Structures are given as C-alpha cells and as structure tokens.
C-alpha cells in the first residue's frame, strides 16, 4: 500500500494510499486534517509497529525493507579511546566486532556483571590491547576492555556493529518517491498505519468511531484480536527453515 495513492485521478476517493484511507476513515481532507499532521501521526504509529515487530521477530531479525543499506555500521577506532557512541536510530545492538591486526573482524562478547564478581573497571583496570569484552553503558554508548591499542587492532573501519533500527519514516514532500513509497513490512497489514494515523484525529473530532478503530488495530489491553495480533503472528513464524525441536532435560536425583 503506497503512502499516497496515484495522483492521476482527480477524485481522491479512487486513490488507494495510506493518506487517502485516513481521509476516508475520518471523513477529512488535507484542509481539515493537514497532510503534515497525517504524516506525523502515521510516522508515530509506524515506529510503534516496528517496536512490536522487533520484539516478535525471533530468529529472523526484522528490518524495514525501505532502507537501502544493511543494519551494519563500521567505524574508525581511535588508539587509547575506550568509549564509542552511535547514532540515535539504533534501537538495539545485536553484535559488536573489532578488526584485529590481520584484518579479521572478531566478535566481542558483552561483559556480564552477573557472572563476574567484580566491576568491569576493577577486573580490567587500565590495561590496553585487543578488547576482550565491551560494556554497554547506555543505549547508544559502549566501552571496550582492555582499552583499544593500535598495536593489536586495525583502526580504520575497525569497529563493526550490527543493530536493530527504527522505521525509515515518511516525509511530507509530494511529487517525489515518497508518494509511491510503501511501508517496509508485510503488505497485507500496511493499512494498519492508516487506522493508526486516523485514531488521534478521530479521538478529537469523531469519538464515536474510536472503539471501532481500536478493535481493528487490536493494540489495547482489553483486545486480543485485530491486525496487531495477525501481524505479530506472521512475523513470529516467518523462519520456516528453523524447526522447534522438543528435547528432554536431565535433572539430578536427590
């Protein structure tokens, strides 16, 4: 489903886009419900949907298909610099690797404070070398232990990070690829963005249809059906090559 439908028709009711569907649901137009407001509310709901999908993706990691690059970033390391901060659109770090002096990326495990009896600083002190662990000190910042040493790592593009990111959001600009752009998740559920974009407007001006919108979307605590449930069910079982296998667990006799 395109963000904005075909502009070849002068009658907006024949345009099959998210923006036009919002206007049909709300009995609105770009005057009563400005395009900029619709875009903002669709984007807000889009990010919520991506949050659902990331939490439900299981083995097959979800990523918005509108992105033209993979969710992998490379960064230049700095000799004796322990801390590195990443872009704000990173939702979750999946894997951190550092390139050794032979040009090979080595996966670095995260320091586990529940396993080690001391703090990461106490354990590693001021030692420098090839990092053996990283510490996630905030949502977008990590620290390496031992500290980075150019004698053991390749500095240029020496840090590789795989991550989960938020949606690639729509813009208000018309007459560009934004009009024909589609959300980067499974197409049978694209219209959920129209319902999500319509709901804030209807909560102000069409209160009587809000319960119906809630039931279609299915994202309130008292509702166990709807498009959200269908969408999450789809993404939770996408990887058909991975089969769940029941195994026994041995327990010692007491």
C-alpha positions as a printed Julia matrix, in Angstrom:
254×3 Matrix{Float64}:
   0.0     0.0     0.0
   1.55    3.27   -1.09
   1.9     6.16    1.31
  -0.05    8.37   -1.07
  -2.12    6.91   -3.91
  -1.96    7.68   -7.6
  -2.33   11.35   -8.44
  -3.64   10.63  -11.95
  -7.23   10.69  -10.7
  -8.83   13.98   -9.71
 -11.08   12.13   -7.28
  -9.15   11.28   -4.1
 -11.65    8.52   -3.24
 -10.13    6.43   -6.02
  -6.61    6.74   -4.71
  -5.55    3.68   -2.77
  -2.93    5.09   -0.4
  -2.49    5.39    3.34
  -3.16    9.12    3.25
  -6.4     8.68    1.29
  -7.53    5.84    3.55
  -7.09    8.09    6.58
  -9.31   10.71    4.93
 -11.97    8.1     4.2
 -11.89    6.85    7.78
 -12.04   10.36    9.23
 -14.27   11.93    6.58
 -11.49   14.51    6.25
  -9.27   16.1     3.62
  -5.96   17.97    3.51
  -7.71   21.09    4.77
  -9.47   19.64    7.8
  -6.68   17.16    8.5
  -3.47   18.64    7.0
  -1.08   16.36    5.18
   1.74   17.28    7.58
  -0.34   16.17   10.57
  -1.32   12.9     8.88
   2.32   12.2     8.03
   3.47   12.89   11.6
   0.83   10.62   13.1
   1.49    7.83   10.6
   5.19    8.03   11.45
   4.48    7.91   15.18
   2.37    4.82   14.75
   4.87    3.32   12.27
   7.59    3.44   14.93
   5.23    1.72   17.36
   4.59   -1.05   14.82
   8.33   -1.51   14.25
   8.74   -1.83   18.02
   6.19   -4.66   18.01
   7.93   -6.41   15.13
  11.4    -6.16   16.65
  10.12   -7.75   19.84
   8.39  -10.51   17.88
  10.91  -11.25   15.14
  12.56  -14.22   16.86
  15.42  -15.72   14.82
  14.77  -13.79   11.62
  15.67  -10.22   12.56
  13.18   -7.61   11.33
  14.46   -4.59    9.39
  12.46   -2.03    7.43
  12.84   -3.05    3.76
  12.8     0.61    2.64
  16.38    1.02    3.81
  18.92    0.72    1.0
  21.7    -0.43    3.33
  22.02   -3.31    5.76
  21.76   -2.61    9.51
  25.53   -2.86    9.86
  27.77    0.1    10.67
  31.55    0.4    10.54
  33.51    2.99   12.48
  37.1     4.06   12.83
  38.7     3.16   16.13
  40.99    5.56   17.95
  44.12    4.46   19.74
  43.63    4.57   23.53
  39.95    5.56   23.17
  37.72    3.27   25.19
  34.25    4.78   24.65
  32.23    4.92   21.38
  28.77    6.43   20.79
  26.4     5.53   17.95
  23.53    7.13   16.03
  20.24    7.71   17.82
  18.26    5.48   15.4
  19.9     2.36   16.85
  17.25    0.58   18.87
  19.31   -2.38   19.97
  22.87   -3.58   19.46
  22.99   -7.15   18.19
  26.68   -7.78   17.67
  29.93   -5.87   18.18
  33.12   -6.86   16.35
  36.64   -5.42   16.24
  39.12   -5.95   13.41
  42.42   -7.47   14.52
  45.81   -6.56   13.07
  45.32   -9.18   10.32
  42.13   -7.54    9.02
  39.71  -10.07   10.51
  36.62   -8.99   12.47
  36.45  -10.72   15.85
  33.15  -10.79   17.72
  33.45   -9.17   21.16
  31.22  -10.5    23.96
  29.42   -8.2    26.35
  30.68   -8.02   29.91
  28.21   -9.8    32.19
  28.11   -8.23   35.68
  26.0   -11.13   36.92
  28.78  -13.63   36.16
  31.86  -11.66   37.14
  32.26  -10.99   40.88
  33.8    -7.55   40.33
  33.09   -4.48   38.21
  34.43   -4.29   34.67
  36.74   -1.43   35.65
  38.12   -3.35   38.63
  38.56   -6.51   36.56
  40.44   -4.91   33.64
  41.93   -1.8    35.2
  43.88    0.42   32.79
  45.2    -2.37   30.57
  45.42   -1.79   26.8
  45.41   -4.33   23.98
  42.86   -6.16   21.89
  39.43   -5.76   23.53
  38.04   -8.91   25.08
  34.68   -7.52   26.27
  32.53   -4.45   25.8
  30.35   -2.78   28.39
  27.02   -1.24   27.31
  27.0     1.9    29.43
  23.88    3.42   27.79
  21.51    2.71   24.9
  23.97    4.17   22.4
  27.41    4.0    24.05
  29.85    1.16   24.65
  33.26    0.9    26.32
  35.97   -1.63   25.49
  38.13   -3.56   27.95
  41.1    -3.73   27.68
  41.36   -0.3    26.1
  41.95   -0.05   22.33
  45.58   -0.32   21.31
  46.7     0.29   17.73
  49.34   -2.4    18.21
  46.63   -5.07   18.3
  43.72   -3.73   16.22
  43.13   -2.17   12.78
  41.89    1.36   13.4
  40.32    2.27   10.02
  36.82    0.7     9.86
  37.99   -1.36   12.79
  34.66   -1.37   14.64
  31.68   -3.18   13.13
  28.25   -3.04   14.76
  25.1    -4.95   13.79
  21.95   -3.38   15.14
  18.2    -3.06   15.08
  16.85    0.3    13.95
  13.6     2.16   13.81
  11.46    2.6    10.71
  12.51    4.67    7.73
   9.88    7.37    8.18
   7.8     9.12    5.53
   8.14   12.81    4.68
   5.54   15.39    3.75
   7.23   16.17    0.41
   4.95   15.44   -2.55
   5.79   14.71   -6.16
   8.75   12.52   -5.16
   9.33    8.88   -4.39
   7.68    9.47   -1.05
   4.27    9.36   -2.7
   4.75    5.83   -4.02
   6.83    4.55   -1.08
   5.41    1.61    0.85
   5.96    0.67    4.5
   8.82   -1.76    4.95
   6.83   -4.63    6.45
   4.44   -7.27    5.09
   1.95   -5.65    2.7
  -1.28   -7.36    3.9
  -1.03   -5.21    7.04
   0.01   -1.86    5.55
  -3.43   -0.42    6.22
  -2.8    -0.62    9.98
  -0.86    2.64    9.52
  -3.97    4.31    8.13
  -6.02    3.2    11.12
  -3.24    4.31   13.47
  -2.97    7.66   11.7
  -6.74    8.18   11.81
  -7.18    7.45   15.5
  -5.69   10.67   17.01
  -7.84   12.83   14.73
 -10.97   10.8    15.47
 -10.24   10.96   19.21
 -10.75   14.72   18.89
 -13.49   15.02   16.28
 -15.07   11.57   15.68
 -15.08    9.98   19.11
 -17.84    7.55   18.25
 -15.63    5.5    15.87
 -12.56    5.28   18.15
 -13.72    1.99   19.76
 -14.09    0.5    16.28
 -10.6     1.71   15.29
  -9.24    0.14   18.47
 -10.85   -3.17   17.61
  -9.44   -3.16   14.08
  -5.93   -2.28   15.26
  -6.1    -4.53   18.33
  -3.45   -2.78   20.42
  -5.36   -2.02   23.61
  -5.01   -4.24   26.67
  -8.6    -5.46   26.63
  -8.47   -6.55   22.96
  -6.89   -9.86   21.92
  -7.79   -9.77   18.21
  -7.15   -7.41   15.33
  -4.41   -6.51   12.88
  -1.68   -6.33   15.51
  -2.24   -9.94   16.51
  -2.25  -11.08   12.87
   0.9    -9.12   12.05
   2.84  -10.44   15.04
   1.71  -13.99   14.32
   3.07  -13.63   10.78
   6.47  -12.37   11.91
   6.85  -14.83   14.76
   6.65  -17.79   12.37
   8.45  -16.44    9.28
  11.53  -18.65    9.54
  10.19  -21.96    8.27
  13.71  -23.37    7.91
  14.1   -23.29   11.68
  12.08  -26.02   13.33
  11.35  -26.11   17.02
  12.57  -29.4    18.48
  11.42  -30.81   21.78
  14.29  -32.12   23.89
  14.45  -33.65   27.33
  16.17  -32.0    30.23
  18.08  -34.13   32.66
  17.68  -33.44   36.35
  19.81  -34.92   39.13
  18.09  -37.24   41.54
  18.08  -36.07   45.13
